[in-house]
Amino acid sequence: MEPRRLTLGHSPDPDDAFMFYALAKNLIPSHGFAFEHILQDIQTLNDRATRGELDISAISIHAYTYVCDQYALLPSGASMGDGYGPLLVAREPLEPTAIARKRIAVPGTRTSAFLALQLALGRRATELDYLVVPFDQIFRAVRSGAAEVGLVIHEGQLTYRQEGLQLCADLGAWWAGNNDGLPLPLGGNVIHKRIAPAERKIIADLLTASIRYSLEHRTEAVGYALQFARDMGRELADRFVGMYVNNWTLDYGERGRESIRRFLGRAYHDGLIPRLPELEFVT
């Protein structure tokens, strides 16, 4: 019997590659499913999710607001900034009040980083001067002068000094300091509701098994993820993977779910998102 093929979208980054190592290399039982891995940047995945194109996808928690009618959250696969998160960097140190007046290069308007930026600065998107560029071109935009500040996600959080840039603010640290130490919810995995509930549960367990396999076979999984680690050696890639693939990734837990409720709740209260979605998890 032919396996059922499903599309699985995720970012071409070491943390996502680490998570899906066992699936990509057929190292765990597939239970009758085959996955077509589609590697695209998170803003593209967010946009595709609004159109319901992929069966399973990594998305920004911010973007879940716009796709919750089509997708349910999977219990594993979370990227949580536990006291750290997206960074604001510039050619020289800037205070938050100054940042709000500068042109900011951002990796997408539906990324969680952009929503956290608006919350931290107390400004709506319409009140900010921002430039949308692919996440891996943020440094170039700042160095060239196309933008004065860069909103950095992914491995750029560890490599900005190599680019000659200065740290202005850590949005994950800001969030934790203002929200009882809760982690900043950045990304998660979702599954389309066109898939039957019983199958969603099987797939959810399969993705959790893939993450657990990588955590239990860390050396091999990091070795696989290195091919997606731009400008990072093994030690730095391993550190980055540890930041975003950990116990939060195996299961949000109640604190993780509370962090999503508070993140989106505050965004809705401030008029930054059009509706407050009900969190629907595969159970």
Short mmCIF file of the C-alpha atoms (twelve columns), coordinates in Angstrom:
data_MODEL
# 
_entry.id   MODEL 
# 
loop_
_atom_site.group_PDB 
_atom_site.id 
_atom_site.type_symbol 
_atom_site.label_atom_id 
_atom_site.label_alt_id 
_atom_site.label_comp_id 
_atom_site.label_asym_id 
_atom_site.label_seq_id 
_atom_site.Cartn_x 
_atom_site.Cartn_y 
_atom_site.Cartn_z 
_atom_site.pdbx_PDB_model_num 
ATOM 1   C CA . MET A 1   0.000  0.000  0.000  1 
ATOM 2   C CA . GLU A 2   1.356  3.402  -1.003 1 
ATOM 3   C CA . PRO A 3   2.028  5.758  1.916  1 
ATOM 4   C CA . ARG A 4   -0.126 8.845  2.170  1 
ATOM 5   C CA . ARG A 5   1.917  11.852 1.082  1 
ATOM 6   C CA . LEU A 6   1.768  15.065 3.092  1 
ATOM 7   C CA . THR A 7   3.476  18.396 2.574  1 
ATOM 8   C CA . LEU A 8   5.594  19.566 5.503  1 
ATOM 9   C CA . GLY A 9   6.840  23.150 5.427  1 
ATOM 10  C CA . HIS A 10  9.665  24.425 7.593  1 
ATOM 11  C CA . SER A 11  12.469 26.954 7.528  1 
ATOM 12  C CA . PRO A 12  15.890 26.089 6.053  1 
ATOM 13  C CA . ASP A 13  17.511 26.610 9.438  1 
ATOM 14  C CA . PRO A 14  19.457 24.336 11.774 1 
ATOM 15  C CA . ASP A 15  16.792 24.209 14.480 1 
ATOM 16  C CA . ASP A 16  14.010 23.097 12.120 1 
ATOM 17  C CA . ALA A 17  16.371 20.707 10.324 1 
ATOM 18  C CA . PHE A 18  17.331 19.242 13.696 1 
ATOM 19  C CA . MET A 19  13.664 18.720 14.602 1 
ATOM 20  C CA . PHE A 20  12.826 16.895 11.383 1 
ATOM 21  C CA . TYR A 21  16.059 14.914 11.017 1 
ATOM 22  C CA . ALA A 22  14.474 11.558 11.852 1 
ATOM 23  C CA . LEU A 23  11.621 12.136 9.398  1 
ATOM 24  C CA . ALA A 24  13.901 13.339 6.608  1 
ATOM 25  C CA . LYS A 25  16.176 10.330 6.997  1 
ATOM 26  C CA . ASN A 26  13.427 7.743  7.685  1 
ATOM 27  C CA . LEU A 27  14.874 6.861  11.073 1 
ATOM 28  C CA . ILE A 28  11.542 6.278  12.805 1 
ATOM 29  C CA . PRO A 29  8.388  4.390  11.734 1 
ATOM 30  C CA . SER A 30  6.254  6.552  9.446  1 
ATOM 31  C CA . HIS A 31  2.904  4.829  10.188 1 
ATOM 32  C CA . GLY A 32  1.812  4.949  6.563  1 
ATOM 33  C CA . PHE A 33  2.755  8.579  5.888  1 
ATOM 34  C CA . ALA A 34  5.401  10.072 3.621  1 
ATOM 35  C CA . PHE A 35  6.480  13.687 3.974  1 
ATOM 36  C CA . GLU A 36  7.495  16.107 1.270  1 
ATOM 37  C CA . HIS A 37  9.770  18.595 3.022  1 
ATOM 38  C CA . ILE A 38  9.283  22.130 1.705  1 
ATOM 39  C CA . LEU A 39  11.978 24.505 2.889  1 
ATOM 40  C CA . GLN A 40  11.040 28.181 2.776  1 
ATOM 41  C CA . ASP A 41  11.552 31.247 4.947  1 
ATOM 42  C CA . ILE A 42  9.044  31.801 7.726  1 
ATOM 43  C CA . GLN A 43  7.322  34.779 6.102  1 
ATOM 44  C CA . THR A 44  6.633  32.668 2.994  1 
ATOM 45  C CA . LEU A 45  5.325  29.823 5.143  1 
ATOM 46  C CA . ASN A 46  3.079  32.257 7.003  1 
ATOM 47  C CA . ASP A 47  1.682  33.502 3.698  1 
ATOM 48  C CA . ARG A 48  1.147  29.982 2.372  1 
ATOM 49  C CA . ALA A 49  -0.672 29.004 5.546  1 
ATOM 50  C CA . THR A 50  -3.164 31.854 5.049  1 
ATOM 51  C CA . ARG A 51  -4.035 30.158 1.747  1 
ATOM 52  C CA . GLY A 52  -4.196 26.698 3.345  1 
ATOM 53  C CA . GLU A 53  -1.636 25.298 0.913  1 
ATOM 54  C CA . LEU A 54  0.426  23.007 3.148  1 
ATOM 55  C CA . ASP A 55  -0.743 20.020 5.157  1 
ATOM 56  C CA . ILE A 56  1.693  20.687 8.009  1 
ATOM 57  C CA . SER A 57  3.795  23.782 8.466  1 
ATOM 58  C CA . ALA A 58  5.971  25.743 10.803 1 
ATOM 59  C CA . ILE A 59  4.450  29.188 11.280 1 
ATOM 60  C CA . SER A 60  4.895  32.227 13.474 1 
ATOM 61  C CA . ILE A 61  2.626  32.347 16.518 1 
ATOM 62  C CA . HIS A 62  1.625  35.816 15.294 1 
ATOM 63  C CA . ALA A 63  0.458  34.256 12.009 1 
ATOM 64  C CA . TYR A 64  -1.709 31.722 13.859 1 
ATOM 65  C CA . THR A 65  -4.173 34.571 14.381 1 
ATOM 66  C CA . TYR A 66  -4.849 34.577 10.641 1 
ATOM 67  C CA . VAL A 67  -4.962 30.799 10.038 1 
ATOM 68  C CA . CYS A 68  -6.687 29.400 13.145 1 
ATOM 69  C CA . ASP A 69  -9.860 28.710 11.156 1 
ATOM 70  C CA . GLN A 70  -7.906 26.354 8.866  1 
ATOM 71  C CA . TYR A 71  -5.167 24.935 11.090 1 
ATOM 72  C CA . ALA A 72  -4.793 23.445 14.565 1 
ATOM 73  C CA . LEU A 73  -1.637 23.767 16.645 1 
ATOM 74  C CA . LEU A 74  0.456  20.664 17.112 1 
ATOM 75  C CA . PRO A 75  1.543  20.101 20.731 1 
ATOM 76  C CA . SER A 76  5.229  19.858 19.757 1 
ATOM 77  C CA . GLY A 77  7.537  21.889 17.563 1 
ATOM 78  C CA . ALA A 78  7.434  25.156 19.490 1 
ATOM 79  C CA . SER A 79  10.203 27.728 19.258 1 
ATOM 80  C CA . MET A 80  10.189 29.613 22.558 1 
ATOM 81  C CA . GLY A 81  12.573 32.365 23.575 1 
ATOM 82  C CA . ASP A 82  13.219 31.511 27.216 1 
ATOM 83  C CA . GLY A 83  14.665 34.823 28.397 1 
ATOM 84  C CA . TYR A 84  16.071 35.572 24.946 1 
ATOM 85  C CA . GLY A 85  14.648 36.112 21.499 1 
ATOM 86  C CA . PRO A 86  14.734 38.333 18.410 1 
ATOM 87  C CA . LEU A 87  17.283 41.116 18.631 1 
ATOM 88  C CA . LEU A 88  17.378 44.725 17.555 1 
ATOM 89  C CA . VAL A 89  20.837 45.549 16.223 1 
ATOM 90  C CA . ALA A 90  22.403 48.646 14.684 1 
ATOM 91  C CA . ARG A 91  25.773 50.059 13.691 1 
ATOM 92  C CA . GLU A 92  25.859 51.866 17.042 1 
ATOM 93  C CA . PRO A 93  23.938 51.338 20.315 1 
ATOM 94  C CA . LEU A 94  20.510 52.977 20.414 1 
ATOM 95  C CA . GLU A 95  17.952 53.459 23.170 1 
ATOM 96  C CA . PRO A 96  14.405 52.073 22.628 1 
ATOM 97  C CA . THR A 97  12.976 55.576 22.297 1 
ATOM 98  C CA . ALA A 98  15.442 56.256 19.494 1 
ATOM 99  C CA . ILE A 99  14.735 52.936 17.764 1 
ATOM 100 C CA . ALA A 100 11.082 53.857 17.352 1 
ATOM 101 C CA . ARG A 101 12.152 56.814 15.197 1 
ATOM 102 C CA . LYS A 102 14.539 54.843 12.971 1 
ATOM 103 C CA . ARG A 103 13.957 52.809 9.810  1 
ATOM 104 C CA . ILE A 104 13.896 49.150 10.858 1 
ATOM 105 C CA . ALA A 105 14.608 46.179 8.590  1 
ATOM 106 C CA . VAL A 106 12.171 43.393 9.557  1 
ATOM 107 C CA . PRO A 107 11.856 39.779 8.347  1 
ATOM 108 C CA . GLY A 108 8.090  39.919 7.733  1 
ATOM 109 C CA . THR A 109 5.009  41.623 9.083  1 
ATOM 110 C CA . ARG A 110 3.396  38.421 10.377 1 
ATOM 111 C CA . THR A 111 6.427  37.129 12.183 1 
ATOM 112 C CA . SER A 112 6.243  36.961 15.960 1 
ATOM 113 C CA . ALA A 113 9.364  39.114 16.050 1 
ATOM 114 C CA . PHE A 114 7.498  41.978 14.363 1 
ATOM 115 C CA . LEU A 115 4.556  41.640 16.744 1 
ATOM 116 C CA . ALA A 116 6.921  41.625 19.738 1 
ATOM 117 C CA . LEU A 117 8.608  44.716 18.314 1 
ATOM 118 C CA . GLN A 118 5.296  46.585 18.190 1 
ATOM 119 C CA . LEU A 119 4.470  45.526 21.753 1 
ATOM 120 C CA . ALA A 120 7.887  46.529 23.065 1 
ATOM 121 C CA . LEU A 121 7.882  49.929 21.365 1 
ATOM 122 C CA . GLY A 122 4.202  50.597 22.026 1 
ATOM 123 C CA . ARG A 123 3.686  51.407 18.357 1 
ATOM 124 C CA . ARG A 124 1.441  49.995 15.652 1 
ATOM 125 C CA . ALA A 125 2.900  49.022 12.304 1 
ATOM 126 C CA . THR A 126 1.446  52.177 10.758 1 
ATOM 127 C CA . GLU A 127 3.431  54.223 13.280 1 
ATOM 128 C CA . LEU A 128 6.776  52.608 12.400 1 
ATOM 129 C CA . ASP A 129 9.165  53.177 9.518  1 
ATOM 130 C CA . TYR A 130 10.055 49.629 8.493  1 
ATOM 131 C CA . LEU A 131 11.471 47.794 5.514  1 
ATOM 132 C CA . VAL A 132 10.585 44.133 4.868  1 
ATOM 133 C CA . VAL A 133 13.550 42.068 3.670  1 
ATOM 134 C CA . PRO A 134 14.344 38.320 3.795  1 
ATOM 135 C CA . PHE A 135 15.644 37.375 7.239  1 
ATOM 136 C CA . ASP A 136 19.093 36.497 5.872  1 
ATOM 137 C CA . GLN A 137 19.488 39.968 4.325  1 
ATOM 138 C CA . ILE A 138 18.807 41.981 7.502  1 
ATOM 139 C CA . PHE A 139 22.507 42.512 8.201  1 
ATOM 140 C CA . ARG A 140 23.147 43.693 4.659  1 
ATOM 141 C CA . ALA A 141 20.281 46.176 4.884  1 
ATOM 142 C CA . VAL A 142 21.725 47.692 8.066  1 
ATOM 143 C CA . ARG A 143 25.321 47.765 6.868  1 
ATOM 144 C CA . SER A 144 24.328 49.370 3.563  1 
ATOM 145 C CA . GLY A 145 22.282 52.079 5.248  1 
ATOM 146 C CA . ALA A 146 19.001 50.914 3.678  1 
ATOM 147 C CA . ALA A 147 17.839 50.575 7.294  1 
ATOM 148 C CA . GLU A 148 19.230 51.979 10.527 1 
ATOM 149 C CA . VAL A 149 18.132 49.081 12.774 1 
ATOM 150 C CA . GLY A 150 17.708 45.378 12.059 1 
ATOM 151 C CA . LEU A 151 15.213 42.993 13.660 1 
ATOM 152 C CA . VAL A 152 17.230 39.776 13.759 1 
ATOM 153 C CA . ILE A 153 15.847 36.237 14.004 1 
ATOM 154 C CA . HIS A 154 17.288 32.740 13.566 1 
ATOM 155 C CA . GLU A 155 21.055 32.282 13.809 1 
ATOM 156 C CA . GLY A 156 21.680 36.002 13.348 1 
ATOM 157 C CA . GLN A 157 20.998 36.257 17.078 1 
ATOM 158 C CA . LEU A 158 24.412 34.629 17.596 1 
ATOM 159 C CA . THR A 159 26.368 36.081 14.662 1 
ATOM 160 C CA . TYR A 160 25.514 39.808 14.645 1 
ATOM 161 C CA . ARG A 161 28.832 40.726 16.270 1 
ATOM 162 C CA . GLN A 162 30.677 39.091 13.375 1 
ATOM 163 C CA . GLU A 163 28.819 41.566 11.159 1 
ATOM 164 C CA . GLY A 164 30.175 44.508 13.127 1 
ATOM 165 C CA . LEU A 165 26.787 45.385 14.625 1 
ATOM 166 C CA . GLN A 166 25.792 46.397 18.147 1 
ATOM 167 C CA . LEU A 167 22.992 45.007 20.306 1 
ATOM 168 C CA . CYS A 168 20.274 47.523 21.110 1 
ATOM 169 C CA . ALA A 169 17.581 45.310 22.658 1 
ATOM 170 C CA . ASP A 170 16.648 41.662 23.202 1 
ATOM 171 C CA . LEU A 171 12.886 41.267 22.769 1 
ATOM 172 C CA . GLY A 172 12.849 37.899 24.521 1 
ATOM 173 C CA . ALA A 173 14.473 39.366 27.614 1 
ATOM 174 C CA . TRP A 174 12.052 42.321 27.461 1 
ATOM 175 C CA . TRP A 175 9.076  39.943 27.271 1 
ATOM 176 C CA . ALA A 176 10.237 37.776 30.186 1 
ATOM 177 C CA . GLY A 177 10.905 40.839 32.332 1 
ATOM 178 C CA . ASN A 178 7.380  42.113 31.798 1 
ATOM 179 C CA . ASN A 179 5.500  38.799 31.881 1 
ATOM 180 C CA . ASP A 180 6.470  36.865 34.998 1 
ATOM 181 C CA . GLY A 181 9.411  35.188 33.305 1 
ATOM 182 C CA . LEU A 182 7.277  33.509 30.637 1 
ATOM 183 C CA . PRO A 183 9.047  32.529 27.425 1 
ATOM 184 C CA . LEU A 184 8.354  34.539 24.285 1 
ATOM 185 C CA . PRO A 185 6.306  32.337 21.898 1 
ATOM 186 C CA . LEU A 186 7.871  32.670 18.476 1 
ATOM 187 C CA . GLY A 187 6.918  29.718 16.293 1 
ATOM 188 C CA . GLY A 188 4.961  26.492 16.258 1 
ATOM 189 C CA . ASN A 189 3.832  23.701 13.974 1 
ATOM 190 C CA . VAL A 190 0.286  23.495 12.665 1 
ATOM 191 C CA . ILE A 191 -1.722 20.872 10.818 1 
ATOM 192 C CA . HIS A 192 -4.573 21.508 8.407  1 
ATOM 193 C CA . LYS A 193 -8.056 20.665 9.634  1 
ATOM 194 C CA . ARG A 194 -8.874 18.939 6.343  1 
ATOM 195 C CA . ILE A 195 -6.938 16.024 7.825  1 
ATOM 196 C CA . ALA A 196 -9.204 13.805 9.938  1 
ATOM 197 C CA . PRO A 197 -8.829 14.242 13.728 1 
ATOM 198 C CA . ALA A 198 -7.668 10.651 14.265 1 
ATOM 199 C CA . GLU A 199 -4.932 11.105 11.656 1 
ATOM 200 C CA . ARG A 200 -3.925 14.435 13.154 1 
ATOM 201 C CA . LYS A 201 -3.174 12.650 16.417 1 
ATOM 202 C CA . ILE A 202 -1.007 10.014 14.679 1 
ATOM 203 C CA . ILE A 203 0.903  12.718 12.826 1 
ATOM 204 C CA . ALA A 204 1.307  14.784 15.988 1 
ATOM 205 C CA . ASP A 205 2.836  11.792 17.772 1 
ATOM 206 C CA . LEU A 206 5.086  11.145 14.778 1 
ATOM 207 C CA . LEU A 207 6.461  14.693 14.777 1 
ATOM 208 C CA . THR A 208 7.015  14.533 18.534 1 
ATOM 209 C CA . ALA A 209 8.892  11.254 18.051 1 
ATOM 210 C CA . SER A 210 11.116 12.942 15.461 1 
ATOM 211 C CA . ILE A 211 12.024 15.742 17.867 1 
ATOM 212 C CA . ARG A 212 12.661 13.290 20.702 1 
ATOM 213 C CA . TYR A 213 14.883 11.171 18.426 1 
ATOM 214 C CA . SER A 214 17.044 14.185 17.602 1 
ATOM 215 C CA . LEU A 215 17.363 15.177 21.251 1 
ATOM 216 C CA . GLU A 216 18.411 11.624 22.083 1 
ATOM 217 C CA . HIS A 217 20.836 11.439 19.109 1 
ATOM 218 C CA . ARG A 218 22.081 14.994 19.334 1 
ATOM 219 C CA . THR A 219 25.507 14.551 17.720 1 
ATOM 220 C CA . GLU A 220 24.122 12.956 14.560 1 
ATOM 221 C CA . ALA A 221 21.186 15.351 14.346 1 
ATOM 222 C CA . VAL A 222 23.379 18.439 14.739 1 
ATOM 223 C CA . GLY A 223 25.670 17.019 12.061 1 
ATOM 224 C CA . TYR A 224 22.686 16.821 9.713  1 
ATOM 225 C CA . ALA A 225 21.543 20.327 10.647 1 
ATOM 226 C CA . LEU A 226 24.970 21.828 9.893  1 
ATOM 227 C CA . GLN A 227 24.174 21.946 6.182  1 
ATOM 228 C CA . PHE A 228 21.586 24.634 7.019  1 
ATOM 229 C CA . ALA A 229 23.828 26.566 9.427  1 
ATOM 230 C CA . ARG A 230 24.904 29.676 7.549  1 
ATOM 231 C CA . ASP A 231 28.233 31.051 8.819  1 
ATOM 232 C CA . MET A 232 28.198 28.775 11.858 1 
ATOM 233 C CA . GLY A 233 30.517 25.995 12.875 1 
ATOM 234 C CA . ARG A 234 29.372 22.947 14.814 1 
ATOM 235 C CA . GLU A 235 29.763 24.540 18.260 1 
ATOM 236 C CA . LEU A 236 27.716 27.626 17.398 1 
ATOM 237 C CA . ALA A 237 25.106 25.570 15.527 1 
ATOM 238 C CA . ASP A 238 24.752 23.251 18.510 1 
ATOM 239 C CA . ARG A 239 24.273 26.253 20.779 1 
ATOM 240 C CA . PHE A 240 21.615 27.715 18.490 1 
ATOM 241 C CA . VAL A 241 19.765 24.390 18.262 1 
ATOM 242 C CA . GLY A 242 19.769 24.186 22.058 1 
ATOM 243 C CA . MET A 243 18.139 27.613 22.269 1 
ATOM 244 C CA . TYR A 244 15.121 26.595 20.208 1 
ATOM 245 C CA . VAL A 245 14.854 22.796 20.397 1 
ATOM 246 C CA . ASN A 246 14.437 21.720 24.009 1 
ATOM 247 C CA . ASN A 247 11.759 20.655 26.480 1 
ATOM 248 C CA . TRP A 248 9.487  23.505 25.289 1 
ATOM 249 C CA . THR A 249 9.685  21.952 21.819 1 
ATOM 250 C CA . LEU A 250 8.511  18.539 22.987 1 
ATOM 251 C CA . ASP A 251 5.418  20.060 24.592 1 
ATOM 252 C CA . TYR A 252 4.324  23.638 25.303 1 
ATOM 253 C CA . GLY A 253 3.082  22.723 28.746 1 
ATOM 254 C CA . GLU A 254 0.751  25.046 30.630 1 
ATOM 255 C CA . ARG A 255 3.301  27.859 30.902 1 
ATOM 256 C CA . GLY A 256 3.967  27.689 27.183 1 
ATOM 257 C CA . ARG A 257 0.266  27.840 26.403 1 
ATOM 258 C CA . GLU A 258 -0.185 30.695 28.825 1 
ATOM 259 C CA . SER A 259 2.605  32.585 27.087 1 
ATOM 260 C CA . ILE A 260 0.742  32.286 23.761 1 
ATOM 261 C CA . ARG A 261 -2.527 33.396 25.347 1 
ATOM 262 C CA . ARG A 262 -0.822 36.407 26.924 1 
ATOM 263 C CA . PHE A 263 1.190  37.309 23.796 1 
ATOM 264 C CA . LEU A 264 -1.826 37.298 21.497 1 
ATOM 265 C CA . GLY A 265 -4.108 38.712 24.189 1 
ATOM 266 C CA . ARG A 266 -1.899 41.755 24.682 1 
ATOM 267 C CA . ALA A 267 -1.573 42.201 20.933 1 
ATOM 268 C CA . TYR A 268 -5.352 42.152 20.574 1 
ATOM 269 C CA . HIS A 269 -5.811 44.560 23.477 1 
ATOM 270 C CA . ASP A 270 -3.386 46.972 21.812 1 
ATOM 271 C CA . GLY A 271 -5.146 46.693 18.461 1 
ATOM 272 C CA . LEU A 272 -2.236 44.934 16.758 1 
ATOM 273 C CA . ILE A 273 -4.201 41.881 15.560 1 
ATOM 274 C CA . PRO A 274 -7.790 41.801 14.267 1 
ATOM 275 C CA . ARG A 275 -9.081 38.982 16.475 1 
ATOM 276 C CA . LEU A 276 -8.131 36.913 19.489 1 
ATOM 277 C CA . PRO A 277 -7.941 33.292 18.334 1 
ATOM 278 C CA . GLU A 278 -8.964 30.396 20.504 1 
ATOM 279 C CA . LEU A 279 -6.006 28.060 20.897 1 
ATOM 280 C CA . GLU A 280 -6.886 24.734 19.312 1 
ATOM 281 C CA . PHE A 281 -4.320 22.034 19.958 1 
ATOM 282 C CA . VAL A 282 -4.246 18.497 18.582 1 
ATOM 283 C CA . THR A 283 -4.749 16.237 21.603 1 
# 
